[in-house]
Amino acid sequence: MQRGFTLVEILISLVLLAIIAVIALVAINPLEQVRRAKDSANMQNATSFLNAISRYQAVKEKDPQILASADSTDCQDIISAGPVYDFTSLRDELSDWFGAVITESGTELYTGFDGNGSTKVCFRVSSVANIAKVSQFGCTILPYSYRCLPE
């Protein structure tokens, strides 16, 4: 009596394992996970920037000087004004590396003030979960979608 598996049995087992691996990859969707992680980092940066603006407003009782900020808290107006590229007045509120982080492509922040003390900070999103929230908390200016804080 011979022991072991036949070549056909081994091939069937390998095919079944390959099918299970493909199903697992589709379920996990690694590209979507990377997009969610990037969106999460952008949201954290936007939150830090918004908190820095709030601290500045509380201490100085005026809005900080931020180049490329909009005079509106409407998402489309904010994005149209362009990304923040100079926020010297907030240097005491933010770490030194922050400026380099938020000026990289894909991580830019956009800011708007309405003149009544209300501020919004918007950022680009790319994950399916965050794009679904854009209709409530942001806007789409093709080819990108943006989410704004505070919500």
PALO-629385 format. One record per atom (N, C-alpha, C): residue in one letter; atom name; x, y, z. Coordinates in pm, 1 decimal, decimal comma. Layout:
BEGIN
+------+------+----------+----------+----------+
| rest | atom |        X |        Y |        Z |
+------+------+----------+----------+----------+
|    A |   CA |        X |        Y |        Z |
...
+------+------+----------+----------+----------+
//
This chain:
BEGIN
+------+------+----------+----------+----------+
| rest | atom |        X |        Y |        Z |
+------+------+----------+----------+----------+
|    M |    N |     83,9 |   -116,9 |      0,0 |
|    M |   CA |      0,0 |      0,0 |      0,0 |
|    M |    C |     89,6 |    124,8 |      0,0 |
|    Q |    N |     62,3 |    216,9 |    -94,9 |
|    Q |   CA |    144,2 |    336,7 |   -106,1 |
|    Q |    C |     84,7 |    448,8 |    -20,9 |
|    R |    N |    175,8 |    525,1 |     36,8 |
|    R |   CA |    131,7 |    638,2 |    118,8 |
|    R |    C |    164,4 |    767,9 |     45,6 |
|    G |    N |     90,7 |    875,2 |     80,6 |
|    G |   CA |    116,2 |   1005,4 |     20,0 |
|    G |    C |      1,1 |   1047,6 |    -69,7 |
|    F |    N |     19,7 |   1163,6 |   -129,8 |
|    F |   CA |    -83,7 |   1221,2 |   -214,2 |
|    F |    C |    -43,3 |   1207,5 |   -359,9 |
|    T |    N |   -142,5 |   1198,3 |   -444,2 |
|    T |   CA |   -114,7 |   1195,6 |   -587,6 |
|    T |    C |    -93,3 |   1339,2 |   -634,6 |
|    L |    N |    -37,2 |   1352,4 |   -752,5 |
|    L |   CA |    -11,4 |   1484,1 |   -808,9 |
|    L |    C |   -142,2 |   1561,8 |   -828,3 |
|    V |    N |   -246,2 |   1495,4 |   -866,7 |
|    V |   CA |   -376,2 |   1560,7 |   -886,6 |
|    V |    C |   -429,4 |   1616,1 |   -754,3 |
|    E |    N |   -417,2 |   1540,6 |   -647,7 |
|    E |   CA |   -464,1 |   1587,3 |   -516,7 |
|    E |    C |   -384,9 |   1709,8 |   -470,1 |
|    I |    N |   -256,1 |   1709,6 |   -493,7 |
|    I |   CA |   -173,1 |   1825,1 |   -455,8 |
|    I |    C |   -212,1 |   1947,5 |   -538,0 |
|    L |    N |   -233,2 |   1930,6 |   -668,2 |
|    L |   CA |   -272,8 |   2043,1 |   -753,5 |
|    L |    C |   -408,5 |   2099,4 |   -712,3 |
|    I |    N |   -502,1 |   2013,7 |   -679,8 |
|    I |   CA |   -633,9 |   2060,2 |   -634,4 |
|    I |    C |   -619,7 |   2140,3 |   -505,1 |
|    S |    N |   -536,3 |   2094,3 |   -415,0 |
|    S |   CA |   -513,4 |   2166,7 |   -289,0 |
|    S |    C |   -451,9 |   2303,5 |   -315,1 |
|    L |    N |   -354,5 |   2311,0 |   -406,0 |
|    L |   CA |   -291,7 |   2439,4 |   -438,6 |
|    L |    C |   -391,0 |   2535,5 |   -503,4 |
|    V |    N |   -475,0 |   2485,8 |   -590,5 |
|    V |   CA |   -575,9 |   2570,6 |   -654,6 |
|    V |    C |   -673,1 |   2624,4 |   -550,4 |
|    L |    N |   -716,5 |   2541,1 |   -457,9 |
|    L |   CA |   -807,0 |   2586,5 |   -351,5 |
|    L |    C |   -740,7 |   2692,8 |   -263,6 |
|    L |    N |   -614,0 |   2673,2 |   -229,5 |
|    L |   CA |   -541,5 |   2774,1 |   -150,5 |
|    L |    C |   -528,0 |   2905,1 |   -227,3 |
|    A |    N |   -502,7 |   2897,4 |   -357,0 |
|    A |   CA |   -491,7 |   3018,3 |   -438,6 |
|    A |    C |   -624,5 |   3093,3 |   -442,7 |
|    I |    N |   -733,6 |   3020,8 |   -455,6 |
|    I |   CA |   -866,3 |   3084,3 |   -456,9 |
|    I |    C |   -894,1 |   3152,8 |   -323,7 |
|    I |    N |   -861,3 |   3087,5 |   -214,9 |
|    I |   CA |   -880,4 |   3147,3 |    -82,0 |
|    I |    C |   -794,4 |   3272,7 |    -67,0 |
|    A |    N |   -670,3 |   3269,2 |   -116,6 |
|    A |   CA |   -581,3 |   3385,5 |   -108,2 |
|    A |    C |   -637,5 |   3502,9 |   -188,1 |
|    V |    N |   -689,6 |   3476,8 |   -306,6 |
|    V |   CA |   -747,4 |   3583,6 |   -388,8 |
|    V |    C |   -869,3 |   3643,8 |   -319,9 |
|    I |    N |   -953,2 |   3560,6 |   -263,7 |
|    I |   CA |  -1071,5 |   3610,0 |   -192,0 |
|    I |    C |  -1029,5 |   3696,2 |    -73,3 |
|    A |    N |   -927,6 |   3653,8 |     -1,0 |
|    A |   CA |   -879,0 |   3731,6 |    113,7 |
|    A |    C |   -824,1 |   3866,4 |     68,3 |
|    L |    N |   -747,8 |   3869,4 |    -41,3 |
|    L |   CA |   -693,7 |   3995,8 |    -91,9 |
|    L |    C |   -804,3 |   4090,7 |   -135,7 |
|    V |    N |   -905,4 |   4037,3 |   -200,7 |
|    V |   CA |  -1017,0 |   4121,4 |   -244,4 |
|    V |    C |  -1091,5 |   4177,0 |   -123,4 |
|    A |    N |  -1109,3 |   4095,9 |    -21,0 |
|    A |   CA |  -1181,3 |   4140,2 |     99,2 |
|    A |    C |  -1102,8 |   4246,6 |    174,5 |
|    I |    N |   -971,9 |   4229,6 |    182,3 |
|    I |   CA |   -888,4 |   4324,9 |    256,4 |
|    I |    C |   -867,2 |   4453,1 |    176,2 |
|    N |    N |   -852,8 |   4442,4 |     45,2 |
|    N |   CA |   -829,7 |   4555,4 |    -43,9 |
|    N |    C |   -717,3 |   4645,5 |      7,9 |
|    P |    N |   -593,7 |   4603,3 |    -10,6 |
|    P |   CA |   -480,8 |   4678,8 |     44,1 |
|    P |    C |   -471,0 |   4822,5 |     -7,4 |
|    L |    N |   -509,7 |   4847,8 |   -131,1 |
|    L |   CA |   -503,2 |   4983,7 |   -183,6 |
|    L |    C |   -598,8 |   5076,2 |   -108,3 |
|    E |    N |   -717,7 |   5026,7 |    -76,6 |
|    E |   CA |   -813,6 |   5106,3 |      0,4 |
|    E |    C |   -761,5 |   5131,8 |    141,6 |
|    Q |    N |   -692,2 |   5035,1 |    198,9 |
|    Q |   CA |   -634,0 |   5053,0 |    332,2 |
|    Q |    C |   -527,7 |   5162,8 |    330,3 |
|    V |    N |   -446,6 |   5166,9 |    224,4 |
|    V |   CA |   -344,9 |   5272,1 |    210,6 |
|    V |    C |   -412,9 |   5408,0 |    196,4 |
|    R |    N |   -518,9 |   5413,6 |    116,6 |
|    R |   CA |   -593,0 |   5539,6 |     99,7 |
|    R |    C |   -653,6 |   5586,4 |    231,9 |
|    R |    N |   -709,1 |   5493,8 |    308,7 |
|    R |   CA |   -766,4 |   5530,8 |    439,5 |
|    R |    C |   -659,1 |   5583,8 |    533,5 |
|    A |    N |   -542,6 |   5520,6 |    532,1 |
|    A |   CA |   -433,0 |   5566,0 |    618,2 |
|    A |    C |   -389,0 |   5706,8 |    579,1 |
|    K |    N |   -379,3 |   5733,4 |    448,9 |
|    K |   CA |   -340,1 |   5866,9 |    402,7 |
|    K |    C |   -446,3 |   5970,3 |    440,9 |
|    D |    N |   -573,6 |   5933,9 |    423,1 |
|    D |   CA |   -682,1 |   6024,6 |    462,2 |
|    D |    C |   -679,7 |   6052,8 |    611,8 |
|    S |    N |   -649,5 |   5951,1 |    689,7 |
|    S |   CA |   -642,8 |   5967,6 |    834,9 |
|    S |    C |   -529,9 |   6063,4 |    873,1 |
|    A |    N |   -415,5 |   6050,2 |    807,1 |
|    A |   CA |   -303,4 |   6141,9 |    833,4 |
|    A |    C |   -340,2 |   6284,2 |    792,6 |
|    N |    N |   -405,3 |   6300,0 |    676,9 |
|    N |   CA |   -447,8 |   6433,4 |    633,0 |
|    N |    C |   -548,8 |   6494,3 |    729,8 |
|    M |    N |   -639,2 |   6411,6 |    781,8 |
|    M |   CA |   -738,6 |   6460,9 |    877,8 |
|    M |    C |   -670,7 |   6504,5 |   1007,6 |
|    Q |    N |   -571,9 |   6429,1 |   1051,6 |
|    Q |   CA |   -498,1 |   6465,9 |   1172,8 |
|    Q |    C |   -425,0 |   6598,4 |   1152,4 |
|    N |    N |   -364,0 |   6616,9 |   1034,3 |
|    N |   CA |   -296,6 |   6743,6 |   1004,2 |
|    N |    C |   -396,2 |   6859,2 |   1002,7 |
|    A |    N |   -513,1 |   6837,0 |    942,9 |
|    A |   CA |   -615,5 |   6941,8 |    938,7 |
|    A |    C |   -663,8 |   6976,3 |   1079,1 |
|    T |    N |   -679,7 |   6874,9 |   1163,5 |
|    T |   CA |   -721,7 |   6897,5 |   1302,3 |
|    T |    C |   -616,1 |   6977,2 |   1377,6 |
|    S |    N |   -489,1 |   6942,2 |   1360,0 |
|    S |   CA |   -379,9 |   7015,8 |   1425,6 |
|    S |    C |   -377,5 |   7160,9 |   1379,5 |
|    F |    N |   -396,2 |   7182,5 |   1249,1 |
|    F |   CA |   -394,7 |   7318,0 |   1194,6 |
|    F |    C |   -512,9 |   7398,4 |   1247,1 |
|    L |    N |   -629,7 |   7337,1 |   1251,9 |
|    L |   CA |   -749,2 |   7404,0 |   1303,8 |
|    L |    C |   -732,1 |   7439,0 |   1451,4 |
|    N |    N |   -673,1 |   7348,2 |   1528,5 |
|    N |   CA |   -647,2 |   7375,8 |   1670,5 |
|    N |    C |   -547,3 |   7489,7 |   1687,3 |
|    A |    N |   -445,3 |   7494,8 |   1602,2 |
|    A |   CA |   -347,3 |   7603,9 |   1608,2 |
|    A |    C |   -414,7 |   7737,5 |   1578,1 |
|    I |    N |   -503,6 |   7738,4 |   1479,9 |
|    I |   CA |   -577,4 |   7860,9 |   1446,6 |
|    I |    C |   -664,9 |   7902,9 |   1564,0 |
|    S |    N |   -731,7 |   7807,6 |   1626,6 |
|    S |   CA |   -818,3 |   7838,6 |   1741,9 |
|    S |    C |   -738,0 |   7896,3 |   1857,6 |
|    R |    N |   -620,5 |   7838,1 |   1884,6 |
|    R |   CA |   -535,2 |   7892,1 |   1992,1 |
|    R |    C |   -490,2 |   8033,9 |   1958,6 |
|    Y |    N |   -451,2 |   8057,0 |   1834,3 |
|    Y |   CA |   -408,3 |   8189,6 |   1791,3 |
|    Y |    C |   -522,2 |   8290,1 |   1807,9 |
|    Q |    N |   -642,5 |   8251,9 |   1763,8 |
|    Q |   CA |   -758,1 |   8341,7 |   1775,1 |
|    Q |    C |   -791,0 |   8371,8 |   1920,9 |
|    A |    N |   -775,1 |   8273,0 |   2008,4 |
|    A |   CA |   -805,8 |   8293,3 |   2150,4 |
|    A |    C |   -707,1 |   8389,8 |   2214,8 |
|    V |    N |   -580,0 |   8378,5 |   2178,5 |
|    V |   CA |   -477,0 |   8463,2 |   2239,9 |
|    V |    C |   -474,3 |   8602,1 |   2177,1 |
|    K |    N |   -474,5 |   8610,2 |   2045,3 |
|    K |   CA |   -457,1 |   8738,4 |   1974,7 |
|    K |    C |   -589,0 |   8809,4 |   1944,8 |
|    E |    N |   -700,6 |   8736,8 |   1958,5 |
|    E |   CA |   -833,1 |   8791,1 |   1930,1 |
|    E |    C |   -846,9 |   8842,9 |   1786,9 |
|    K |    N |   -783,6 |   8773,0 |   1693,4 |
|    K |   CA |   -797,1 |   8802,8 |   1550,3 |
|    K |    C |   -757,4 |   8677,7 |   1472,3 |
|    D |    N |   -789,3 |   8677,8 |   1343,3 |
|    D |   CA |   -751,9 |   8564,9 |   1258,5 |
|    D |    C |   -603,7 |   8573,5 |   1223,5 |
|    P |    N |   -536,0 |   8459,2 |   1213,4 |
|    P |   CA |   -394,6 |   8461,6 |   1174,0 |
|    P |    C |   -379,9 |   8497,2 |   1025,9 |
|    Q |    N |   -262,3 |   8547,2 |    990,3 |
|    Q |   CA |   -232,5 |   8576,3 |    850,3 |
|    Q |    C |   -189,2 |   8446,7 |    782,7 |
|    I |    N |   -272,1 |   8396,8 |    694,4 |
|    I |   CA |   -242,0 |   8273,7 |    621,4 |
|    I |    C |   -258,6 |   8304,3 |    473,4 |
|    L |    N |   -148,6 |   8292,3 |    398,7 |
|    L |   CA |   -157,0 |   8319,5 |    255,9 |
|    L |    C |   -228,2 |   8205,4 |    185,3 |
|    A |    N |   -311,8 |   8242,5 |     92,1 |
|    A |   CA |   -397,0 |   8151,8 |     14,9 |
|    A |    C |   -512,3 |   8099,9 |     99,0 |
|    S |    N |   -567,3 |   8184,2 |    185,4 |
|    S |   CA |   -688,9 |   8145,6 |    257,5 |
|    S |    C |   -806,2 |   8221,8 |    196,0 |
|    A |    N |   -924,3 |   8162,9 |    205,6 |
|    A |   CA |  -1044,3 |   8223,6 |    147,7 |
|    A |    C |  -1115,1 |   8310,4 |    251,0 |
|    D |    N |  -1192,1 |   8406,7 |    203,1 |
|    D |   CA |  -1274,4 |   8490,5 |    290,5 |
|    D |    C |  -1414,4 |   8431,3 |    301,5 |
|    S |    N |  -1421,0 |   8300,8 |    312,7 |
|    S |   CA |  -1547,6 |   8228,9 |    317,2 |
|    S |    C |  -1523,5 |   8094,1 |    383,7 |
|    T |    N |  -1629,5 |   8033,3 |    436,1 |
|    T |   CA |  -1617,3 |   7897,4 |    489,0 |
|    T |    C |  -1690,2 |   7798,0 |    398,7 |
|    D |    N |  -1719,8 |   7838,8 |    276,0 |
|    D |   CA |  -1778,1 |   7748,6 |    177,3 |
|    D |    C |  -1665,4 |   7665,2 |    115,9 |
|    C |    N |  -1684,7 |   7534,9 |    111,4 |
|    C |   CA |  -1579,9 |   7444,0 |     66,0 |
|    C |    C |  -1525,8 |   7481,3 |    -72,1 |
|    Q |    N |  -1613,3 |   7507,9 |   -167,1 |
|    Q |   CA |  -1566,4 |   7538,2 |   -302,6 |
|    Q |    C |  -1485,2 |   7666,8 |   -306,6 |
|    D |    N |  -1525,5 |   7767,2 |   -229,5 |
|    D |   CA |  -1448,2 |   7891,9 |   -222,4 |
|    D |    C |  -1310,8 |   7867,5 |   -161,1 |
|    I |    N |  -1307,5 |   7784,7 |    -57,2 |
|    I |   CA |  -1181,3 |   7755,4 |     11,7 |
|    I |    C |  -1084,3 |   7685,1 |    -82,8 |
|    I |    N |  -1131,1 |   7583,3 |   -153,8 |
|    I |   CA |  -1044,3 |   7508,1 |   -244,1 |
|    I |    C |   -998,9 |   7596,8 |   -359,3 |
|    S |    N |  -1088,4 |   7679,7 |   -410,2 |
|    S |   CA |  -1053,9 |   7768,7 |   -521,7 |
|    S |    C |   -946,3 |   7869,5 |   -484,0 |
|    A |    N |   -938,1 |   7906,9 |   -356,5 |
|    A |   CA |   -836,1 |   8002,5 |   -311,3 |
|    A |    C |   -696,1 |   7942,6 |   -315,9 |
|    G |    N |   -687,0 |   7810,7 |   -316,7 |
|    G |   CA |   -556,5 |   7744,5 |   -324,3 |
|    G |    C |   -509,5 |   7695,8 |   -188,7 |
|    P |    N |   -408,1 |   7608,4 |   -190,6 |
|    P |   CA |   -358,7 |   7551,5 |    -64,9 |
|    P |    C |   -279,4 |   7652,3 |     17,9 |
|    V |    N |   -276,1 |   7627,9 |    146,7 |
|    V |   CA |   -197,6 |   7709,8 |    239,1 |
|    V |    C |    -50,2 |   7690,9 |    206,0 |
|    Y |    N |     22,7 |   7799,6 |    187,0 |
|    Y |   CA |    165,8 |   7786,1 |    163,9 |
|    Y |    C |    249,0 |   7877,0 |    253,8 |
|    D |    N |    184,8 |   7966,8 |    325,6 |
|    D |   CA |    259,3 |   8050,0 |    420,3 |
|    D |    C |    169,2 |   8079,6 |    539,6 |
|    F |    N |    212,1 |   8034,5 |    655,0 |
|    F |   CA |    135,7 |   8057,8 |    777,5 |
|    F |    C |    231,8 |   8097,9 |    889,5 |
|    T |    N |    315,2 |   8195,3 |    859,4 |
|    T |   CA |    418,4 |   8241,1 |    952,1 |
|    T |    C |    361,5 |   8279,9 |   1087,2 |
|    S |    N |    242,8 |   8338,2 |   1090,1 |
|    S |   CA |    185,1 |   8382,0 |   1217,6 |
|    S |    C |    152,3 |   8265,0 |   1309,8 |
|    L |    N |    147,3 |   8143,1 |   1257,6 |
|    L |   CA |    116,9 |   8025,3 |   1340,1 |
|    L |    C |    241,5 |   7946,2 |   1379,2 |
|    R |    N |    359,2 |   7995,8 |   1350,2 |
|    R |   CA |    482,9 |   7921,2 |   1378,1 |
|    R |    C |    497,5 |   7885,0 |   1526,1 |
|    D |    N |    448,6 |   7968,6 |   1615,5 |
|    D |   CA |    458,0 |   7937,2 |   1759,0 |
|    D |    C |    360,1 |   7827,1 |   1799,3 |
|    E |    N |    259,0 |   7804,6 |   1719,1 |
|    E |   CA |    155,4 |   7706,8 |   1751,7 |
|    E |    C |    182,1 |   7568,0 |   1692,0 |
|    L |    N |    269,8 |   7561,0 |   1591,6 |
|    L |   CA |    292,7 |   7435,0 |   1519,5 |
|    L |    C |    440,0 |   7396,4 |   1522,5 |
|    S |    N |    468,0 |   7266,1 |   1508,1 |
|    S |   CA |    606,9 |   7221,7 |   1505,4 |
|    S |    C |    674,2 |   7260,1 |   1373,4 |
|    D |    N |    805,5 |   7257,8 |   1374,3 |
|    D |   CA |    883,0 |   7301,9 |   1258,1 |
|    D |    C |    858,0 |   7216,5 |   1133,7 |
|    W |    N |    839,4 |   7087,8 |   1151,0 |
|    W |   CA |    822,5 |   6998,6 |   1036,0 |
|    W |    C |    685,0 |   7010,9 |    971,3 |
|    F |    N |    590,5 |   7073,5 |   1040,3 |
|    F |   CA |    452,2 |   7077,3 |    992,4 |
|    F |    C |    440,1 |   7145,1 |    855,8 |
|    G |    N |    512,7 |   7252,9 |    836,1 |
|    G |   CA |    506,9 |   7325,2 |    708,9 |
|    G |    C |    549,5 |   7239,9 |    591,0 |
|    A |    N |    651,7 |   7158,3 |    611,6 |
|    A |   CA |    697,7 |   7069,9 |    503,5 |
|    A |    C |    594,7 |   6962,2 |    473,4 |
|    V |    N |    527,8 |   6914,3 |    576,5 |
|    V |   CA |    430,2 |   6806,3 |    558,4 |
|    V |    C |    308,4 |   6854,6 |    480,0 |
|    I |    N |    253,9 |   6969,1 |    514,7 |
|    I |   CA |    127,8 |   7011,2 |    452,0 |
|    I |    C |    146,0 |   7079,7 |    317,1 |
|    T |    N |    267,8 |   7092,5 |    269,8 |
|    T |   CA |    287,8 |   7150,2 |    136,9 |
|    T |    C |    327,1 |   7044,5 |     34,4 |
|    E |    N |    333,9 |   6917,7 |     76,2 |
|    E |   CA |    360,5 |   6809,2 |    -18,5 |
|    E |    C |    234,4 |   6781,8 |    -99,4 |
|    S |    N |    252,3 |   6736,7 |   -221,1 |
|    S |   CA |    138,6 |   6705,4 |   -307,5 |
|    S |    C |     51,1 |   6597,1 |   -245,0 |
|    G |    N |    -78,0 |   6623,1 |   -238,0 |
|    G |   CA |   -172,4 |   6527,5 |   -180,8 |
|    G |    C |   -199,6 |   6548,3 |    -33,7 |
|    T |    N |   -117,9 |   6629,9 |     33,6 |
|    T |   CA |   -138,5 |   6653,2 |    177,0 |
|    T |    C |   -167,0 |   6800,2 |    206,8 |
|    E |    N |   -192,0 |   6878,2 |    102,5 |
|    E |   CA |   -213,7 |   7021,3 |    121,8 |
|    E |    C |   -339,4 |   7047,8 |    204,7 |
|    L |    N |   -335,1 |   7158,5 |    276,9 |
|    L |   CA |   -451,1 |   7204,2 |    353,6 |
|    L |    C |   -502,6 |   7333,0 |    291,1 |
|    Y |    N |   -632,1 |   7355,3 |    303,2 |
|    Y |   CA |   -698,2 |   7473,4 |    249,5 |
|    Y |    C |   -777,2 |   7536,2 |    363,9 |
|    T |    N |   -770,6 |   7668,7 |    376,8 |
|    T |   CA |   -831,4 |   7735,3 |    491,5 |
|    T |    C |   -923,2 |   7848,3 |    447,2 |
|    G |    N |  -1031,7 |   7866,7 |    523,6 |
|    G |   CA |  -1121,7 |   7977,7 |    498,4 |
|    G |    C |  -1172,6 |   8038,3 |    628,1 |
|    F |    N |  -1185,1 |   8171,5 |    629,6 |
|    F |   CA |  -1237,7 |   8246,7 |    744,0 |
|    F |    C |  -1357,4 |   8326,8 |    694,6 |
|    D |    N |  -1463,8 |   8333,1 |    774,5 |
|    D |   CA |  -1580,4 |   8409,8 |    730,2 |
|    D |    C |  -1587,0 |   8550,1 |    789,6 |
|    G |    N |  -1491,1 |   8588,3 |    871,4 |
|    G |   CA |  -1491,5 |   8721,5 |    930,5 |
|    G |    C |  -1568,8 |   8730,5 |   1060,2 |
|    N |    N |  -1643,9 |   8627,4 |   1095,3 |
|    N |   CA |  -1719,9 |   8624,9 |   1220,3 |
|    N |    C |  -1660,4 |   8527,0 |   1320,6 |
|    G |    N |  -1535,2 |   8491,7 |   1300,9 |
|    G |   CA |  -1468,8 |   8399,4 |   1392,5 |
|    G |    C |  -1482,0 |   8253,4 |   1353,6 |
|    S |    N |  -1553,2 |   8226,2 |   1245,0 |
|    S |   CA |  -1570,1 |   8087,8 |   1199,8 |
|    S |    C |  -1458,8 |   8052,0 |   1101,7 |
|    T |    N |  -1402,4 |   7933,7 |   1120,2 |
|    T |   CA |  -1290,2 |   7887,6 |   1038,7 |
|    T |    C |  -1317,5 |   7746,7 |    989,7 |
|    K |    N |  -1275,4 |   7717,2 |    867,6 |
|    K |   CA |  -1280,3 |   7580,3 |    815,1 |
|    K |    C |  -1145,7 |   7546,9 |    754,6 |
|    V |    N |  -1105,1 |   7421,3 |    773,7 |
|    V |   CA |   -984,1 |   7368,9 |    712,1 |
|    V |    C |  -1025,5 |   7247,1 |    630,5 |
|    C |    N |   -988,0 |   7246,3 |    503,5 |
|    C |   CA |  -1025,2 |   7136,4 |    414,4 |
|    C |    C |   -900,5 |   7061,1 |    369,0 |
|    F |    N |   -919,9 |   6934,3 |    334,3 |
|    F |   CA |   -809,5 |   6849,7 |    289,2 |
|    F |    C |   -861,8 |   6749,6 |    187,1 |
|    R |    N |   -771,0 |   6698,1 |    103,5 |
|    R |   CA |   -808,7 |   6603,4 |     -1,2 |
|    R |    C |   -829,1 |   6464,4 |     57,0 |
|    V |    N |   -931,3 |   6393,6 |      7,3 |
|    V |   CA |   -956,2 |   6255,2 |     48,9 |
|    V |    C |   -956,8 |   6165,3 |    -74,4 |
|    S |    N |   -921,6 |   6037,6 |    -53,1 |
|    S |   CA |   -918,1 |   5945,0 |   -166,1 |
|    S |    C |   -981,1 |   5809,3 |   -136,5 |
|    S |    N |  -1008,6 |   5778,5 |     -9,8 |
|    S |   CA |  -1068,9 |   5648,3 |     21,6 |
|    S |    C |  -1219,3 |   5652,9 |     -4,4 |
|    V |    N |  -1273,8 |   5538,5 |    -38,7 |
|    V |   CA |  -1417,1 |   5528,6 |    -68,5 |
|    V |    C |  -1500,7 |   5573,9 |     51,3 |
|    A |    N |  -1460,1 |   5535,1 |    171,6 |
|    A |   CA |  -1535,2 |   5570,9 |    292,5 |
|    A |    C |  -1541,8 |   5722,3 |    311,2 |
|    N |    N |  -1431,9 |   5792,8 |    287,3 |
|    N |   CA |  -1431,0 |   5938,1 |    305,1 |
|    N |    C |  -1496,0 |   6011,1 |    188,6 |
|    I |    N |  -1483,0 |   5958,2 |     68,5 |
|    I |   CA |  -1549,4 |   6021,4 |    -45,7 |
|    I |    C |  -1700,9 |   6017,2 |    -26,6 |
|    A |    N |  -1750,7 |   5912,7 |     37,7 |
|    A |   CA |  -1894,4 |   5903,1 |     65,1 |
|    A |    C |  -1941,0 |   6013,1 |    160,3 |
|    K |    N |  -1852,3 |   6063,5 |    245,7 |
|    K |   CA |  -1888,7 |   6168,6 |    341,9 |
|    K |    C |  -1874,7 |   6308,9 |    284,1 |
|    V |    N |  -1818,8 |   6320,5 |    163,8 |
|    V |   CA |  -1793,1 |   6451,0 |    103,9 |
|    V |    C |  -1921,5 |   6529,3 |     81,2 |
|    S |    N |  -2029,3 |   6462,9 |     44,5 |
|    S |   CA |  -2154,1 |   6535,1 |     17,9 |
|    S |    C |  -2204,8 |   6608,4 |    141,5 |
|    Q |    N |  -2175,0 |   6556,2 |    261,2 |
|    Q |   CA |  -2217,3 |   6621,1 |    385,3 |
|    Q |    C |  -2114,0 |   6720,9 |    436,4 |
|    F |    N |  -1986,4 |   6684,2 |    428,8 |
|    F |   CA |  -1882,6 |   6760,8 |    497,7 |
|    F |    C |  -1775,6 |   6817,8 |    406,1 |
|    G |    N |  -1803,6 |   6832,5 |    278,8 |
|    G |   CA |  -1700,4 |   6882,5 |    188,7 |
|    G |    C |  -1755,6 |   6912,2 |     51,3 |
|    C |    N |  -1669,7 |   6895,0 |    -50,1 |
|    C |   CA |  -1709,4 |   6922,1 |   -187,5 |
|    C |    C |  -1619,4 |   6844,2 |   -282,3 |
|    T |    N |  -1662,1 |   6838,4 |   -405,9 |
|    T |   CA |  -1581,4 |   6776,2 |   -510,2 |
|    T |    C |  -1552,9 |   6880,2 |   -616,0 |
|    I |    N |  -1426,1 |   6900,4 |   -642,4 |
|    I |   CA |  -1381,6 |   6983,9 |   -753,3 |
|    I |    C |  -1292,9 |   6891,7 |   -835,1 |
|    L |    N |  -1347,2 |   6845,8 |   -946,2 |
|    L |   CA |  -1280,8 |   6740,6 |  -1022,8 |
|    L |    C |  -1136,0 |   6775,6 |  -1052,3 |
|    P |    N |  -1047,5 |   6682,0 |  -1039,4 |
|    P |   CA |  -1067,9 |   6538,7 |  -1021,3 |
|    P |    C |  -1063,1 |   6492,6 |   -875,4 |
|    Y |    N |  -1064,7 |   6584,3 |   -778,5 |
|    Y |   CA |  -1046,5 |   6545,7 |   -638,5 |
|    Y |    C |  -1170,4 |   6574,7 |   -554,4 |
|    S |    N |  -1175,9 |   6505,7 |   -440,8 |
|    S |   CA |  -1279,8 |   6530,2 |   -340,6 |
|    S |    C |  -1213,0 |   6584,0 |   -215,3 |
|    Y |    N |  -1281,4 |   6673,3 |   -146,2 |
|    Y |   CA |  -1226,0 |   6739,0 |    -28,1 |
|    Y |    C |  -1324,4 |   6728,4 |     87,2 |
|    R |    N |  -1269,7 |   6714,7 |    205,6 |
|    R |   CA |  -1350,0 |   6710,5 |    327,6 |
|    R |    C |  -1307,1 |   6827,7 |    415,2 |
|    C |    N |  -1401,5 |   6888,6 |    485,6 |
|    C |   CA |  -1371,6 |   7006,8 |    566,6 |
|    C |    C |  -1399,6 |   6982,3 |    714,2 |
|    L |    N |  -1319,5 |   7047,0 |    797,0 |
|    L |   CA |  -1335,9 |   7045,6 |    942,4 |
|    L |    C |  -1355,7 |   7188,1 |    989,5 |
|    P |    N |  -1430,1 |   7216,3 |   1092,0 |
|    P |   CA |  -1512,0 |   7121,8 |   1166,6 |
|    P |    C |  -1631,6 |   7078,7 |   1083,2 |
|    E |    N |  -1680,5 |   6959,6 |   1114,9 |
|    E |   CA |  -1792,1 |   6903,9 |   1038,5 |
|    E |    C |  -1922,9 |   6964,5 |   1082,2 |
+------+------+----------+----------+----------+
//
